[in-house]
Amino acid sequence: MRSLPNLFVLAIILALGGCVLSVGRQPDGSHFAAHWIDLNANRKLADLIRANLENDPMTRSARLSVRAEGGNAYLTGVAGKPDMLARAVALALDTPGVESVRCELTVVK
């Protein structure tokens, strides 16, 4: 299994450049799979979503964290009213490059 340490070194080198090679078994355990994760693209997408949220009058005051991974957006935090939560999800979905939004927001009175 000499190739496994080589993959580890390759993954570290690529991570420093903004890309990561993810290697592992499929969820059903059937076989190994590998895919590239572009950390810079994920960061740029999250920054774009965050900018859209901060520039919108309805979501500007929400305390939200944004993370993106491969076209999937993850919103966490606190919103002041249900309308704010709905608007945050809509803005994220309207962002070019976003395929889905997972929302874990708490609405407080």
Backbone as CSV, one residue per row, in Angstrom:
resi,resn,N_x,N_y,N_z,CA_x,CA_y,CA_z,C_x,C_y,C_z
1,MET,0.816,-1.192,0.000,0.000,0.000,0.000,0.858,1.253,0.000
2,ARG,1.836,1.284,-0.854,2.680,2.462,-0.922,1.941,3.660,-1.472
3,SER,0.890,3.446,-2.242,0.220,4.569,-2.878,-0.579,5.413,-1.883
4,LEU,-1.025,4.827,-0.776,-1.808,5.587,0.189,-1.022,6.752,0.784
5,PRO,0.212,6.558,1.252,0.971,7.724,1.734,1.201,8.758,0.635
6,ASN,1.404,8.290,-0.603,1.592,9.231,-1.707,0.334,10.065,-1.924
7,LEU,-0.838,9.452,-1.812,-2.081,10.200,-1.938,-2.223,11.219,-0.821
8,PHE,-1.794,10.848,0.379,-1.858,11.758,1.515,-0.992,12.987,1.260
9,VAL,0.220,12.778,0.786,1.130,13.891,0.480,0.543,14.746,-0.635
10,LEU,-0.013,14.107,-1.664,-0.636,14.839,-2.759,-1.804,15.681,-2.254
11,ALA,-2.605,15.122,-1.374,-3.751,15.852,-0.828,-3.292,17.078,-0.044
12,ILE,-2.221,16.949,0.722,-1.693,18.082,1.492,-1.184,19.169,0.546
13,ILE,-0.456,18.774,-0.458,0.080,19.748,-1.411,-1.057,20.479,-2.125
14,LEU,-2.057,19.728,-2.555,-3.175,20.349,-3.262,-3.999,21.231,-2.343
15,ALA,-4.112,20.867,-1.077,-4.869,21.685,-0.132,-4.222,23.054,0.029
16,LEU,-2.919,23.088,-0.026,-2.231,24.371,0.077,-2.517,25.246,-1.133
17,GLY,-2.856,24.635,-2.256,-3.166,25.385,-3.459,-4.641,25.663,-3.642
18,GLY,-5.482,25.251,-2.711,-6.903,25.530,-2.802,-7.734,24.380,-3.321
19,CYS,-7.128,23.221,-3.547,-7.877,22.051,-4.001,-7.578,20.883,-3.073
20,VAL,-8.550,20.013,-2.928,-8.367,18.830,-2.103,-8.891,17.638,-2.877
21,LEU,-8.153,16.553,-2.840,-8.616,15.299,-3.407,-9.226,14.511,-2.272
22,SER,-10.496,14.224,-2.392,-11.203,13.459,-1.370,-11.321,12.017,-1.849
23,VAL,-10.812,11.092,-1.054,-10.835,9.681,-1.410,-11.529,8.922,-0.298
24,GLY,-12.416,8.028,-0.652,-13.080,7.223,0.358,-14.079,6.275,-0.268
25,ARG,-14.762,5.543,0.561,-15.774,4.609,0.079,-17.074,5.341,-0.219
26,GLN,-17.839,4.780,-1.147,-19.175,5.272,-1.417,-20.007,5.081,-0.158
27,PRO,-21.080,5.863,0.036,-21.907,5.717,1.240,-22.419,4.291,1.463
28,ASP,-22.660,3.562,0.374,-23.135,2.185,0.540,-21.991,1.200,0.779
29,GLY,-20.747,1.701,0.811,-19.581,0.859,1.088,-19.129,0.023,-0.091
30,SER,-19.692,0.253,-1.267,-19.435,-0.617,-2.404,-18.031,-0.490,-2.990
31,HIS,-17.534,0.698,-3.167,-16.213,0.853,-3.763,-15.652,2.232,-3.420
32,PHE,-14.368,2.380,-3.707,-13.727,3.659,-3.435,-14.132,4.682,-4.483
33,ALA,-14.224,5.915,-4.067,-14.531,7.016,-4.972,-13.587,8.160,-4.659
34,ALA,-13.319,8.939,-5.654,-12.459,10.109,-5.464,-13.086,11.284,-6.196
35,HIS,-13.008,12.454,-5.583,-13.448,13.661,-6.263,-12.649,14.843,-5.736
36,TRP,-12.569,15.863,-6.584,-11.830,17.070,-6.234,-12.764,18.063,-5.569
37,ILE,-12.263,18.728,-4.564,-12.992,19.807,-3.906,-12.180,21.075,-4.133
38,ASP,-12.782,22.046,-4.768,-12.113,23.315,-5.026,-12.450,24.273,-3.888
39,LEU,-11.540,24.396,-2.936,-11.781,25.227,-1.765,-11.958,26.696,-2.135
40,ASN,-11.207,27.152,-3.134,-11.333,28.550,-3.548,-12.712,28.825,-4.132
41,ALA,-13.235,27.900,-4.951,-14.567,28.087,-5.529,-15.625,28.075,-4.434
42,ASN,-15.478,27.189,-3.453,-16.424,27.141,-2.337,-16.394,28.444,-1.550
43,ARG,-15.210,28.951,-1.303,-15.054,30.197,-0.554,-15.657,31.367,-1.325
44,LYS,-15.418,31.418,-2.627,-15.965,32.497,-3.460,-17.484,32.449,-3.487
45,LEU,-18.049,31.246,-3.592,-19.505,31.119,-3.606,-20.090,31.563,-2.273
46,ALA,-19.477,31.153,-1.175,-19.952,31.572,0.154,-19.849,33.087,0.300
47,ASP,-18.764,33.678,-0.184,-18.602,35.132,-0.115,-19.673,35.853,-0.934
48,LEU,-20.018,35.302,-2.081,-21.047,35.907,-2.923,-22.413,35.843,-2.243
49,ILE,-22.733,34.709,-1.658,-23.995,34.567,-0.922,-24.024,35.540,0.251
50,ARG,-22.924,35.594,0.997,-22.829,36.479,2.155,-23.026,37.933,1.741
51,ALA,-22.429,38.339,0.625,-22.588,39.710,0.129,-24.043,39.994,-0.234
52,ASN,-24.704,39.028,-0.865,-26.122,39.201,-1.201,-26.962,39.374,0.055
53,LEU,-26.673,38.615,1.085,-27.414,38.720,2.344,-27.148,40.045,3.040
54,GLU,-25.906,40.504,3.024,-25.547,41.751,3.688,-26.065,42.976,2.939
55,ASN,-26.262,42.862,1.634,-26.742,43.988,0.827,-28.257,44.085,0.765
56,ASP,-28.937,43.091,1.277,-30.398,43.100,1.246,-30.924,43.730,2.536
57,PRO,-31.836,44.717,2.430,-32.339,45.385,3.638,-33.023,44.434,4.623
58,MET,-33.657,43.379,4.125,-34.379,42.482,5.014,-33.459,41.523,5.772
59,THR,-32.351,41.128,5.164,-31.471,40.135,5.801,-30.208,40.744,6.395
60,ARG,-30.002,42.022,6.187,-28.783,42.694,6.658,-28.561,42.524,8.163
61,SER,-29.644,42.582,8.938,-29.493,42.523,10.402,-29.470,41.091,10.959
62,ALA,-29.672,40.110,10.111,-29.639,38.721,10.581,-28.205,38.330,10.922
63,ARG,-28.054,37.484,11.920,-26.721,36.982,12.306,-26.558,35.604,11.661
64,LEU,-26.029,35.613,10.429,-25.957,34.388,9.645,-24.516,34.009,9.342
65,SER,-24.278,32.713,9.294,-23.018,32.174,8.807,-23.317,31.434,7.516
66,VAL,-22.423,31.554,6.559,-22.612,30.933,5.258,-21.417,30.045,4.949
67,ARG,-21.721,28.854,4.467,-20.694,27.924,4.003,-21.192,27.344,2.693
68,ALA,-20.295,27.091,1.768,-20.678,26.490,0.490,-19.754,25.322,0.191
69,GLU,-20.327,24.326,-0.433,-19.543,23.158,-0.824,-20.160,22.554,-2.079
70,GLY,-19.453,22.691,-3.182,-19.885,22.082,-4.432,-21.276,22.474,-4.895
71,GLY,-21.633,23.732,-4.784,-22.943,24.181,-5.224,-24.024,24.100,-4.160
72,ASN,-23.692,23.535,-3.015,-24.629,23.462,-1.896,-24.296,24.560,-0.902
73,ALA,-25.311,25.332,-0.521,-25.119,26.415,0.439,-25.679,25.988,1.786
74,TYR,-24.977,26.349,2.854,-25.390,26.028,4.218,-25.507,27.331,4.994
75,LEU,-26.714,27.627,5.456,-26.968,28.837,6.235,-27.241,28.439,7.676
76,THR,-26.543,29.065,8.602,-26.784,28.847,10.025,-26.831,30.206,10.707
77,GLY,-27.509,30.262,11.837,-27.543,31.503,12.582,-28.915,31.829,13.108
78,VAL,-29.144,33.137,13.323,-30.370,33.618,13.953,-31.009,34.687,13.078
79,ALA,-32.315,34.533,12.867,-33.098,35.526,12.132,-34.157,36.077,13.069
80,GLY,-34.539,37.339,12.853,-35.492,37.998,13.733,-36.943,37.685,13.452
81,LYS,-37.244,37.188,12.249,-38.629,36.866,11.917,-38.647,35.863,10.763
82,PRO,-39.758,35.152,10.604,-39.838,34.141,9.549,-39.612,34.706,8.146
83,ASP,-40.055,35.940,7.909,-39.849,36.550,6.593,-38.364,36.675,6.275
84,MET,-37.573,36.971,7.292,-36.137,37.114,7.121,-35.518,35.778,6.727
85,LEU,-35.964,34.719,7.355,-35.474,33.381,7.044,-35.816,33.031,5.592
86,ALA,-37.053,33.258,5.196,-37.471,32.951,3.825,-36.675,33.766,2.816
87,ARG,-36.434,35.027,3.138,-35.674,35.892,2.226,-34.227,35.421,2.105
88,ALA,-33.619,35.000,3.207,-32.237,34.509,3.186,-32.119,33.283,2.284
89,VAL,-33.066,32.363,2.406,-33.053,31.161,1.564,-33.246,31.545,0.103
90,ALA,-34.180,32.461,-0.176,-34.429,32.888,-1.555,-33.194,33.550,-2.161
91,LEU,-32.526,34.408,-1.404,-31.322,35.073,-1.904,-30.216,34.067,-2.189
92,ALA,-30.050,33.108,-1.298,-29.027,32.083,-1.509,-29.340,31.269,-2.764
93,LEU,-30.601,30.866,-2.928,-30.989,30.088,-4.108,-30.835,30.866,-5.400
94,ASP,-30.999,32.190,-5.337,-30.873,33.029,-6.528,-29.421,33.329,-6.891
95,THR,-28.487,32.940,-6.052,-27.075,33.188,-6.310,-26.568,32.224,-7.381
96,PRO,-25.954,32.740,-8.452,-25.422,31.856,-9.488,-24.435,30.843,-8.909
97,GLY,-24.616,29.583,-9.271,-23.745,28.519,-8.788,-24.335,27.725,-7.643
98,VAL,-25.410,28.228,-7.031,-26.044,27.516,-5.920,-27.085,26.552,-6.474
99,GLU,-26.959,25.288,-6.090,-27.899,24.252,-6.522,-28.899,23.903,-5.428
100,SER,-28.491,24.034,-4.171,-29.392,23.728,-3.065,-28.991,24.548,-1.848
101,VAL,-29.939,24.702,-0.926,-29.680,25.438,0.321,-30.139,24.586,1.493
102,ARG,-29.268,24.407,2.441,-29.640,23.755,3.689,-29.661,24.848,4.747
103,CYS,-30.799,25.012,5.347,-30.999,26.118,6.268,-31.145,25.601,7.686
104,GLU,-30.302,26.071,8.576,-30.382,25.739,9.991,-30.435,27.045,10.783
105,LEU,-31.479,27.828,10.504,-31.635,29.127,11.154,-32.637,29.041,12.281
106,THR,-32.374,29.776,13.321,-33.293,29.901,14.442,-34.003,31.240,14.327
107,VAL,-35.307,31.225,14.425,-36.083,32.463,14.385,-36.454,32.821,15.819
108,VAL,-36.115,34.041,16.250,-36.409,34.489,17.596,-37.359,35.679,17.528
109,LYS,-38.160,35.850,18.574,-39.085,36.986,18.643,-38.371,38.237,19.037
